[in-house]
Amino acid sequence: MRGQPNGTAGAAAGVLTRGAASPALDRAARALAAAFAAGARRPVVLVDGRSGAGKSTLAALLAPRLGADLVRLDDVYPGWDGLEAGAEQVRRLVLAAGAPRYRRWDWAADRPGDWRLLRPGVPLVVEGSGALSRPARGLATSAVWIELDDAERRRRALARDGDAYAPHWARWAEQESAFVRREQPAALADAIVRSADWTVRFRAALQRTPLPAADRPVVGVTPVYAVAGAVAP
């Protein structure tokens, strides 16, 4: 439904498609998939960032490049106060070794929905605010943090969902802020993506991963990250 915290209704309705991706976004998804697939028998990738940053957009391209199932936390949060509960489901159920699963939330009825079972041996991408906690990071092979300035995030989110989201923006933002202060997700990420231009900065440990020619890291940008896709000013 429209107005969910991470705005995945457009993706579910087919608005976010490969044909609609910008060249910079497509390069970012290629670079991330190449890096995360290298040496991982079953890539499990967490994609986090604050509302409006572009998590759903990136995950929609990244998952098929990895041959991965995609879990969107908008389907998991139990309502507008449910960020922590959604993060707990990621840690306890979605990333469970034996029988990965999650309980879907029925936004229209405002109550728990059905259980969804995940395929244990298939690559997995989990996207949403709260996906990248310290406990969850220990259960995944890779993680991405997406950043965008606050004003632009809000503009994008409200342009996308309008009146359905506006009354809940501050309420959801408080939960995001508390999660970020406690878990420091950007520090846990293997790659930082700036969605203003879809620049990807990899941690130094991933600089050794061979990337497609168009996505080779730019040398000498920063001692911590290599840059792929677009060059940060």
C-alpha positions as CSV (number, residue, x, y, z in Angstrom):
1,M,0.0,0.0,0.0
2,R,1.1,3.6,-0.5
3,G,2.7,5.4,2.4
4,Q,4.7,2.6,3.9
5,P,8.0,3.8,5.6
6,N,10.4,2.8,2.8
7,G,7.9,3.3,0.0
8,T,8.0,-0.1,-1.7
9,A,4.6,0.1,-3.1
10,G,6.0,1.5,-6.3
11,A,8.4,-1.4,-6.7
12,A,5.6,-3.9,-6.0
13,A,3.5,-2.3,-8.7
14,G,6.3,-2.5,-11.2
15,V,7.3,1.1,-11.1
16,L,10.9,0.3,-10.3
17,T,12.1,-1.7,-13.3
18,R,15.5,-2.3,-14.9
19,G,14.4,-0.3,-17.9
20,A,13.8,2.7,-15.7
21,A,17.3,2.5,-14.0
22,S,19.7,5.3,-14.7
23,P,23.2,4.3,-16.1
24,A,24.8,5.4,-12.7
25,L,22.3,3.3,-10.7
26,D,22.8,0.3,-13.0
27,R,26.6,0.6,-12.7
28,A,26.3,0.8,-8.9
29,A,24.2,-2.4,-8.8
30,R,26.7,-4.2,-11.1
31,A,29.6,-3.2,-9.0
32,L,28.0,-4.3,-5.7
33,A,26.9,-7.6,-7.2
34,A,30.3,-8.4,-8.5
35,A,32.0,-7.5,-5.2
36,F,29.5,-9.3,-3.0
37,A,29.3,-12.5,-5.1
38,A,33.0,-13.0,-5.1
39,G,33.9,-15.8,-2.7
40,A,30.4,-16.1,-1.2
41,R,28.7,-19.4,-1.9
42,R,25.4,-17.8,-0.8
43,P,25.5,-14.0,-0.7
44,V,23.3,-12.6,2.0
45,V,23.2,-8.8,1.7
46,L,21.6,-6.2,4.0
47,V,20.7,-2.9,2.5
48,D,19.9,-0.1,5.0
49,G,19.5,3.7,5.0
50,R,17.0,6.2,6.2
51,S,13.6,6.7,4.5
52,G,13.8,8.1,1.0
53,A,17.4,7.3,0.6
54,G,16.9,4.8,-2.2
55,K,17.1,1.4,-0.6
56,S,14.2,-0.1,-2.5
57,T,15.4,1.2,-5.8
58,L,18.9,-0.2,-5.4
59,A,17.7,-3.6,-3.9
60,A,15.3,-4.1,-6.9
61,L,18.3,-4.1,-9.2
62,L,20.8,-5.8,-6.9
63,A,18.7,-8.9,-6.0
64,P,18.3,-10.2,-9.6
65,R,22.0,-9.7,-10.3
66,L,22.7,-12.0,-7.4
67,G,19.9,-14.4,-8.2
68,A,18.6,-13.6,-4.8
69,D,15.3,-13.6,-3.0
70,L,14.3,-10.1,-1.8
71,V,12.8,-9.3,1.6
72,R,11.4,-5.8,1.9
73,L,11.0,-4.7,5.5
74,D,7.9,-2.7,4.5
75,D,6.2,-6.1,4.4
76,V,7.4,-6.9,7.9
77,Y,7.1,-3.8,10.1
78,P,4.0,-4.1,12.4
79,G,2.7,-0.6,11.7
80,W,4.2,2.8,12.0
81,D,5.8,2.1,15.3
82,G,7.4,-1.1,14.2
83,L,11.0,-0.4,13.1
84,E,12.5,-2.2,16.1
85,A,10.1,-5.2,15.7
86,G,11.1,-5.4,12.0
87,A,14.8,-5.3,12.9
88,E,14.2,-8.1,15.4
89,Q,12.5,-10.3,12.8
90,V,15.6,-9.8,10.5
91,R,17.9,-11.0,13.3
92,R,15.7,-13.8,14.7
93,L,13.8,-15.1,11.7
94,V,14.8,-13.8,8.3
95,L,18.4,-14.7,8.8
96,A,17.8,-17.9,10.7
97,A,20.0,-20.7,9.7
98,G,17.4,-23.5,9.8
99,A,14.1,-22.2,8.6
100,P,14.3,-18.6,7.4
101,R,11.0,-16.9,7.4
102,Y,9.0,-13.8,8.4
103,R,5.5,-12.7,9.4
104,R,4.0,-10.4,6.9
105,W,2.1,-7.3,8.1
106,D,-1.2,-6.6,6.6
107,W,-1.2,-2.8,6.3
108,A,-4.7,-2.5,5.0
109,A,-6.2,-4.5,7.9
110,D,-3.6,-3.2,10.4
111,R,-2.9,-6.7,11.8
112,P,-0.4,-9.6,11.3
113,G,-0.7,-11.4,8.0
114,D,0.6,-14.7,6.8
115,W,4.0,-16.3,7.3
116,R,6.4,-16.3,4.3
117,L,9.0,-19.0,4.1
118,L,12.4,-18.3,2.5
119,R,14.6,-20.8,0.6
120,P,17.6,-21.5,2.8
121,G,20.1,-22.2,0.0
122,V,19.2,-19.2,-2.2
123,P,21.0,-15.8,-2.1
124,L,19.1,-13.2,-0.1
125,V,18.8,-9.4,-0.1
126,V,17.1,-7.8,2.9
127,E,16.3,-4.1,2.5
128,G,14.8,-1.6,4.8
129,S,15.4,0.8,7.7
130,G,16.7,-1.4,10.6
131,A,18.0,-4.2,8.4
132,L,21.7,-3.5,9.3
133,S,22.1,-4.0,13.1
134,R,25.2,-5.4,14.7
135,P,23.6,-8.9,15.4
136,A,22.3,-9.1,11.8
137,R,25.6,-8.1,10.3
138,G,27.2,-11.1,11.9
139,L,24.7,-13.3,10.1
140,A,25.1,-11.8,6.6
141,T,27.9,-11.9,4.1
142,S,27.7,-8.2,3.0
143,A,26.0,-4.9,3.9
144,V,25.3,-1.6,2.2
145,W,24.4,1.7,3.8
146,I,22.7,4.3,1.5
147,E,23.1,8.0,2.3
148,L,21.3,11.1,1.1
149,D,20.9,14.5,2.7
150,D,17.9,14.9,4.9
151,A,16.1,17.5,2.8
152,E,16.3,15.5,-0.4
153,R,15.2,12.3,1.4
154,R,12.1,14.0,2.7
155,R,11.4,15.6,-0.7
156,R,11.6,12.2,-2.5
157,A,9.6,10.3,0.1
158,L,6.7,12.8,0.2
159,A,6.7,13.2,-3.6
160,R,6.4,9.4,-3.8
161,D,3.8,8.9,-1.1
162,G,2.4,12.3,-0.4
163,D,-0.4,12.7,2.1
164,A,-0.2,9.0,3.1
165,Y,3.3,9.4,4.6
166,A,3.4,13.1,5.7
167,P,1.6,12.6,9.0
168,H,4.0,9.8,10.0
169,W,7.3,11.3,8.8
170,A,8.5,12.6,12.2
171,R,7.3,9.5,14.0
172,W,9.2,7.2,11.8
173,A,12.3,9.4,11.7
174,E,12.6,9.3,15.5
175,Q,12.7,5.5,15.3
176,E,15.4,5.6,12.6
177,S,17.5,8.1,14.6
178,A,17.4,5.9,17.7
179,F,18.4,2.8,15.6
180,V,21.3,4.7,13.9
181,R,22.6,6.0,17.2
182,R,22.6,2.6,18.8
183,E,23.7,0.3,15.9
184,Q,25.9,2.7,13.9
185,P,24.9,0.9,10.6
186,A,27.2,2.9,8.3
187,A,30.2,1.7,10.3
188,L,29.0,-1.9,9.7
189,A,28.7,-1.6,6.0
190,D,31.0,-3.0,3.3
191,A,29.9,-0.3,0.9
192,I,28.5,3.2,1.2
193,V,26.2,4.3,-1.6
194,R,25.5,8.0,-2.2
195,S,22.2,7.9,-4.0
196,A,22.4,11.5,-5.2
197,D,24.7,10.2,-8.0
198,W,24.8,6.5,-7.1
199,T,28.5,6.6,-6.1
200,V,29.7,3.4,-4.4
201,R,32.5,3.5,-1.9
202,F,33.8,0.1,-1.0
203,R,35.8,-0.6,2.2
204,A,39.4,-1.2,1.6
205,A,39.1,-5.0,2.1
206,L,36.9,-5.2,-1.1
207,Q,39.4,-3.3,-3.2
208,R,41.1,-6.6,-4.0
209,T,37.8,-7.9,-5.6
210,P,38.0,-7.9,-9.4
211,L,35.2,-5.7,-10.7
212,P,33.8,-5.4,-14.3
213,A,35.9,-3.0,-16.3
214,A,33.3,-0.2,-16.2
215,D,33.2,-0.5,-12.4
216,R,36.9,-0.6,-11.5
217,P,37.8,1.3,-8.4
218,V,39.2,4.8,-8.7
219,V,42.6,4.9,-7.0
220,G,43.6,7.4,-4.5
221,V,40.2,8.8,-3.5
222,T,40.3,7.9,0.2
223,P,42.4,5.5,2.3
224,V,39.3,3.7,3.6
225,Y,37.1,3.3,0.5
226,A,37.5,2.6,-3.2
227,V,35.0,4.3,-5.5
228,A,33.1,2.6,-8.2
229,G,30.3,3.9,-10.6
230,A,30.8,7.6,-10.2
231,V,33.6,9.6,-8.8
232,A,32.9,11.6,-5.6
233,P,33.9,15.3,-5.8
